[in-house]
Amino acid sequence: MKINNNIKSITIGSFDGIHIAHKALIDRADAVVVIERNGGYITPGCKRTMCLDKPCFFYHFDKLKSLSPKEFVTKLEKEFPELNKIIIGYDFFFGKDKSGDSQKLKELFSGEVVIVDEVSIDGIPIHSRTIKKYIIDGNIKMANRLLGREYTIYGKVIKGQGIGAKELVPTINIKVKHYQLPKDGVYATKTKIDDIWHKSISFLGHRKSTDNSYAIETHILNKNIEYSKGSIWIEFNDFIRDNRKFGSLEELKEQINKDIKFR
């Protein structure tokens, strides 16, 4: 039997970030219906499931945007035959050109519709766009506060310049797709390698002191870990400093050692 057939309540949204306000909806539902868009995610694609202990069902926005509100509700009722409750946020819209709202959903859906009010912390409404702005600005502390967890990215390990281990400090370089990245600079982080978290500092930005290429690299503190394959997680804890150009590798190394002391 398909798992859909046992679901009696769902919550619907993009759920980018799975933040505190999202949890207010998710905690009330049996399952989560995620409407996917393209790129710039706080938590892209199936990575959302790692923040949840409930089934997730993914639908791409492009496949739904032409449906009328009635067609959208009919689709949900067909795909979840036991559905009797839908939980939505106060600002929920659906159907072609956002023509359906919470009241329209109540009219079209035969079951119960639960509308959850806006969630705030210290007067700051919690929205994915607000958190994304904090991330872009490098305000990791506030982003993490509204998320209710540490902001984390996942990337594939790639070959770096080779300068770090020889002239500076050893780093692991990664390639990241689809995430909204923080502004260029150096961050206090933790790095997860083979299911173990390590204290680290991480750099994002153009290597202004060498070849000016863009890089995301992390240095594990107090350990000499060589890792050239696979993928790793980087968890952002705090912003240390902006990216800048140094006159020599010696000056850059001196600054990196100061960055490490911050950690």
Buried (B, 14 or more C-beta within 10 A) or exposed (E): EEEBEEBEBBBBBBBBBBBBBBBBBBEBBBBBBBBBEEEEBBBBEEBBBEBBEBBBBEBEEEEBBEBBBEBBBBBBBEBBEEBEBBBBBEEBBBBBEEEBBBEBBEEBBEEEBBBBEEBEEEEEEBBBEBBBBBBBEBBBEBBBBBBBBBBBBBBEBBEBBEBBEEEBBBBBBBEBEBBBBBBBBBBBBBBBBEEEEBBBBBBBBBBEBBEEEEBBBBBBBEEEBEBEEEBBBBBBBBBBBEBEEBEEBEEBBEBBEEBBEEB
